[in-house]
């Protein structure tokens, strides 16, 4: 039962004073009203519709009115009862005039209801001097409102999806990475046959198989030009009808004539870096409009690209096709500019209407579709820039850093600069069947410490790592956000990275100590420590990255330096 007695309580008190306690129109002892003041509501039917479970549905407002309200003598009460699952609550009660008021009908969660049609009945009574409206009802009372709430089925995209759509191969005199095994699945869980082909003679692939299953890709560098990036594409075609788009895997092979030095330092002042997922390249900027491109094996700047607007956070699609950079200067209309990484042609700028700065960008790929997720809480189609959904709550959002898992169905957010910091993880679902929509749900919450700094997920999403200014260690969690034993660090942790094989890399802004980077194995046993920044200099927050082949650790310091550290 929802009581709306406050809806007209103040109105009644005013009328009672004006009438001096007199006047007719009250109800009889039996609760049967005479034909004096009459109560009515603006509608008798309300309809809610949700595209799918988990889609947020807006509340609706009803109005109520009383004719001849000046004839009411006594205290007026409004009582509402709700029966059925479609309505969660009736609230936001407001007096809008001397004889009218309004209230908000709040629908139940579409996720809780599930697919189907659900109903509720709202009964609203107006009465005098009876808090429960057992007696003294006004003419027209009770008013009945029928609510119908339809929740549609979530229809998944039917695609053949590879676990990796970007592959980095490397051939060096003393080291090589030339084979990768990736998994192939059908998004609807079907056992689907597939065939695979490569467009380059130096690439060999498993010719056919079934999903779920594995695809092996192998590169042969023999006869290929040295100190060059070679490109190829592997195409996966499904045998099952209904899958219209083939899956394409972009492959890049670096053939190097020399092994890199243990440390190569470039004296340059940058604010942010990001690693190309298939090429041995790093993209860096200093907050201006120019993007610098460096080869991690030669140390050479291979390009300087004018992006046309100030640059902030960056993200790259996992196939190495496009880079995205957010403009941090304008709240509400912050722009996002994209770059074709093959042609190095700058694309158009998207200007989605946002409520917050673009504090972070994260690219996730769900069921074969690319999504660009913003720290402002928006989910965008990565091809068009259209906002297709949202995640999280504005109540906990503050300069969030994001990390998504490899499958694209899990997204975690850590707010930066707050004490205590909040770490939340959310499920992500996306479909374009019947129209685009992205749906999220918070899975769990944790607080890893004070002054959140950086966040990383293992490739399978089984482990989540957070760096916070305090305490002075790195905090790992399970996928359910259950805390695992802390990993030792120093004051003040501000970088976390996870390799494909589970190795954990932690960095801290340590002024004077001997160590500011720690490397642990997948069981969190210490493998190596190093001091990267100079004396009384610091690692920059969130600016420690692994190269595409994970042979090189790339670090920004405020010395200022950009460093390539061979491992």
N, C-alpha and C positions, 0 to 999 in steps of 0.2 A: 504494500500500500504506500502511495506517495501522497503526502498531505500538502495541499496548496493553500492552506488557510491564510498564509501571509499575503496571498494575491490581492485580496480586497480588505484586509484587516485595517490598514491605515485609512483607506477610503471610508470604511464604515464608521470609524471613530470620528472622522471629520463630519460626516453626515449627521451622526447622532448629536454632536455638539450644535450643529446648525439648526436642527429641529427641536432642540431642547428636550429630547427624549420622547417626543410625541410622534404622531403620524401612524398611518396604518400600513398594511402590506405585509405584516409578519405572518409566519406560518402558524397553523393550528397545532394543537397537541398531538394530533395524529400524523403530522408531517405532510398533510395534503395542502398545497398552496391555494390561495384564492387567485383572482385574476388581476392582482396588483402588480408589483414589480416582477419583471420576467427576465430570466437568465438564459443566455444563449452563447454558443461558441461559433467561431468563424468557419469551421469545417467539420464534417462528420466522417471524413475518410482521409487517411494519410497513406502515402505509398513511399517506400524506400527501395532502392535498387543498388546492389553491389555487383560489380563486374565479376568478382571471384572472392572466395574466402580470403580475408586479410586486407581487402581494399577498404580504406576509410570512407565512411559515408557521413555526409553533413547532417546535422540536426535540423529540425524544422520548427518554426514558430507558429503557435496558434494564438488567437486573440479571443477574449471573452467580454461580454457586455451585459449590463443590467439596465432595462428601461425603468423609468420612474424611480430611480435610485433614491431620490430625495424623500420618498415615502417610507424608507426602511427605518424601523425603530429597533435599536438594539445592536448587538455586535454581529457582523456578517462573517461567516466562515465559508471557505471553499475547500472541499475535500476531493481528492482524486485517488482512484484505485486503478491499478494496472494488472491485467491478467494476460498471461501469455509471454513467450520469450522474445518477441520482436523488439520490445521497448525496454531500454535499460533504466531510464529514469525520466522524471519530469522536473525541470528546474528553471533557473534564470528567471525567476518571477519578477515582473515589473508592472507598476501601476503607470498607465499611459495617459489617463485623464480622470475626470471625476466619476466616470461611469464605465471605464474600460480598463482592461489589463491584458497582459500577455504572459505566455510561458513557453518554454522550449521542450520539445519532445526529442529526447536523446535516444537514438537507436542502439540496439545491442551490437556487440562486436560481430562483424561478418565472419571472422575466423572462428569465433566460438559457436556461431549458429551453423556454419557449414552450408554447403550447396543445398538449394531447395527454396520453397516458399514458406515463410513463417508469419504468424499473425499474433496480434495483441488486441485487447479491447481496453480502452481507457474510459472510465466512468467518472464524470466530473459533476459534483453536486454543490449547489449554493444554498445556504440556510442561515437562519437567524438564531443566535443564542444557543447553538448546539455544536460543540467542537467536532463531533463525529457525524453531524448531519443526520442523526437518527430522527430528529423532528425539525419543524420549522423550515422546511424546504420552500424555496421560491418557485413560482410558476416556471415551467420548463426544465426543472431540475429533477433527476440528473440528465446530463447530456452525455451521449455515448459516441465515442470516436473509434472507428475501426481502422486498425493499422495492418497493412500488408507489406512484407519485407521479402524481396526476392534476391537470393544470392546465386550467382551463376557458377558454373563449373570452371576451374582453372584448366585450360587446355595447353599442354606443353608443346613446344616446338618439336617436330620430328626431324631430327638431324643425326647424321653420323659424325661423331665428335672425337677428335684426337686429343689426348691429354696435353700435348705440346704442339703448337702451330708455328713455333720458331725454334730452329736448331742451330747452335753454334759449334762448329768444328774447328780444330786448330792442329796444325802440323808444324812443330819446331824441331830443331836438330836433336834436342835431348828429351823432348816430351811431345806427346800427341793425344788428342781426343778425336777419334774418328768413327765411333760407333755409338748410337743411342737407341734404346728400346723405349717405345712409347705405347701407351694403351689406347685402344679404340673401343668406343661404346656407342650404343644406340640410346638416344635420350629417352625413349619410351620403354627401354629395357628389353627390346626385341632381340632375338638371335638373328643377326643380319649379316649376310655375306658381303664381302667387299673385295675390291681389287685395287692395287696400288701401282703407280708408275712414276718414273722420274724423268725430267726433261734434260738431264745432263749425263754424259757417259761416265763421269767420275762418281756418280751416285748409284748405289745398289740398294734395293728395297725388297722386303718380303712381298712377293707378287700378289698374294691373295690370303684371305683368312675370314674369320667370323668375329663379329662383335657379340659379347665382350671378348677381347683378345689382344694380342700384342703385334706391333709392327716394328721391325728392325730396319734402321737406316744406317748405311755405312758409306763413308767417303774414302776415295783413293786419290791421294795427292800426286801420284806419280805423273810426271810430265807437265804438271801445271806450273805456271809462272810464279816465281818467288816474290815475296813481299807484296802480295796482291790478295784482295778479297774476291773469292769466286762464289757465284750465286747459282742456286738451283731451286727447283720446286718439285715437291712430291704431291701427287694428286690421289686422293682416296675417293673412289666411287662406290656407292652402295648398290647392291643388287635388288633391294626391296623398293617397291613403288611407294610413292608418298614422300620420299626424301628427294627434294628437288635440287639442293645445292651440294656439290661435291666439297669435300674438305681439302684445303690446300695447306701444305706445310712448307714454309719458306726456310731454306737452308743457306747458311753462309760458311765458307771455309777459308780461314786465313792460313796461307802457306808462308811461313817466316824463314828467312835465311839465317837468322841469328836468334839465340835465346835471349830473353830480356835480362838486364842487370837486376840484382836483388832489390834495388831501390832507384827509381828515377824521379827526381824532383824538378818541378816546373815552378819557378818563382812568378806567381801570378795571383791576383786577388779576385776570387770568385765568391759568390754567395751560395750557389746551388749547383749540384752535379747530378747526372743520372746516367746509367750504363745502358748501352744498346743491348737488347736481348739476343741478337744474333751476330753482330759485328764486333770486332775488337775496338770499339769506339766509346768515348765518353763525351757527353754534351755538358757544357758549363756556361754559366752566365753570372754577371755581377749585379744584376738587378736592372740593367739598362735594356735596350732593345736588341742587342747583338748576342748571338749564340755561337760560342766557340766549340769546335769539334776537334778532339785529339785522338790519335791512334795510341793505344796503351802499349803496343810493342815497339813502336819507333819513337814515341814521345813527341812526334811532330803534330803541329796544328794543321789539320788537313782541310779545314774550311772555317770561314767566319760568315755567318748567315744573318742578314738584317731581317728581323722578325716583324718590325713595324710597330711595336708597342712594348711598354715595360713588361718584363718577365718576372714571374714568381715561381710557384710550385710547378713541377713537371711530371708527366706520366708518359709511358710509351706502350703501344699495343704489343702484346707478347710475340707477334710475328715480325716485329721490327718494321712495320709498314709506316706508322705515323707517330710523331711526337706531339704532345699537347702541353701548352704552357698557359698558366693562368695569370691574368693581370691583377696584382694585389692592391691597386691604387684606389679603386672606386667601389665602395660598398653598394650593393643593390644592383649595379649594372657592370660588375666585373667581367671583362672579356676573356675568352678562351681562344687562343690562336693555335692552329695546327700546322704541322710541317710534314710533307711527304719525304720520308727519309731516303728513298731511292733517287728521286729527282732533285731533292732539296728545294722544292717549290713550296712557298708559304701559301696556306689555304686561307679561306675567308675566316673572319673573326665571329665567333658566337657570343652573343650578349644575353644570356638567360637572366631573367629577373630573379635576384637572390635576396635573401634576408641577411646574409652575412658575407664576410670576405671569403675568398677562395683560399682557405687556410691550407688545403692539401688537395691533391688529385690522385686518384687511384683507378687504374684500368682493370676491370674484371671481365671475364668472358664466361657467360652463362648459357649453357646449351647451344654453344656456337655463335652467340650474339655478343658483340662488344658493347660494354657499358662503361661510361666514365662517371665515377662517383666523386662527389665534391665534399670537402670538409664542412661545407655549409648545409649538408644534409640532402642534397639533390642527387638524383640518378638520371643521367642523360644517355640517350642513344648516341654511341660514339661515332656513328656515321653522319647523323643529321644535326646533333646538338639539341634535339628536342628533349624537354624534361618529361620523363616517363614514370617517375616515382620518387619516393623519398624514404629516408631511413632515420631512425633515432628520434630523440625528443629535443626540442629547442631548450628545454629546461636544463639539460646536462651538456649542451654543446658549447665548447669554448676553444677556438683555435685548434680544432681536432686534427690529429695525424691519423691516417687510415692505413690498413693493411688487409688485403684480400687473399683467400686461399687459391690454390691452383685451379680448382674446379669451378670457381666463380660463384659458389653458393654460400659463402661465408665471408662476412666483412666485419672487422673489428675497428673500433675507434678509441683513441686515447686523447683526452683533452690536455693541452699543454699550458703550463703556467699557473695552474690551480693547485691548491693544497687543501685537502688531499685531492689527488687526481682521480678521474673516473675512467675505467676501462669497460667498454660494453661490446658485446659481440651480437651480430644480427644474421639471421638467415636472409638470403636473397633469392627471389624467384622472378623470372622474366619470361614473357611470351609476346609474340606479335600475331598470334592466331586470333583473328577477330578484332584486331586493334592492339596497339602497344600498351603494355603495362608492366611495371616492376613493383613487386610487393616485398616488404621486409617485415621481420618480427624480431624483437630483442630476445636473445637466448639467455643471456646471463650478464651479471655485473660484478666487477671487482674493483678494488682500489689498490694499485701496486705501490703507492707511496705519495710523496709530495712533488709537485712541479714536474708533471709528465713531460717527456722529451722525445722518445722514439718508440716505434712498434714494429714487430716483424712476426710473420707466421711461417711455420715450416711448410714444405711443399704440399703435404697432405692435410694441413690444417690441424694436425694432432697436437701441436705445441704452439703456444703463443708467448712471445718474449716482449717484455716492457722495460724501458729504461726511464728512470725517474731521478730527479735531482737528489732525493733521499728516499730510502736508505742507500748506502753506498755499495750496492750490489745490483745484479740484474735479476729480474723476477720472471721465472717461467711459469706457465700455466698449462693445464690440460685444455682440450677443446671445450670442455664444460666450464672453464674458468676456475677450476680447482687449483690452488697454489701448489707448486712443486718447490723443493728446496732451493733457496736462493743461490745464484752463481756469483762467486766473489768478484768484486771489482774495486773501485776506489772512488773518491769524491771528484767529480760528480758525473754519474752515468748519463750519456746523451746520445749513444748510437747502439743499435742492434741490427744484425744481419744473420740470416740462416742460409747455408749452402744446400744444394740438392741432396748431398749425402748426409745431412743432419748436423754438420759442423756449425758451431755457434760462434759468432764474432761479436764481441762487446767492446765499446769504446767509451771513454770518459774524458771530461775536460779537467785533466789533472795538471795543476800548475807546476809542481816541483818534483813529483814522485818519479820513480824510474820507469813506470809502465803507464801507458794510456790506451793500449789495445791488448785484448786477451782473446785467444783462440782456444775453444774447447771442442772435444769430440761430441758425437751424438749422445753420449751418456754423461756429458758435462764434466769429463776428466780433462784437466788442463793440458794442452798441447804446446802452446807457445805464448810468449809475451813480447811486447816491443814498445819502445817509445818512438812515436811518430812526430809529434809536434816538438818545436824547439823549447829551450828553457823559458819558463814562465809564459809559454804560448799554449794554445788550446785546440783540441779538435772542435770543429764546428758541428752544431746540432743536426743530426740526421744526415750527415754528409759523408758517410762511409758506405761504399758500394762494392759489390763483387762484379768482376768482369763477366761477360757472357759465357765464357768457358770456365769461369771460377778458378783460373790460374793466377789472377792478379787481384789484389785488394787496392781499391782506389779511395783516397782520403783527402779531404779538404781541411786545412788548418788555418788559423788566423795569423801565421807567421808573416806574410801569407804564402801558402804553398798548395800546389796540387801534386799529390804523390802517387806513384804507381809502384806497389810493393809486390814483387813476385813471391809466390808461395810454393 
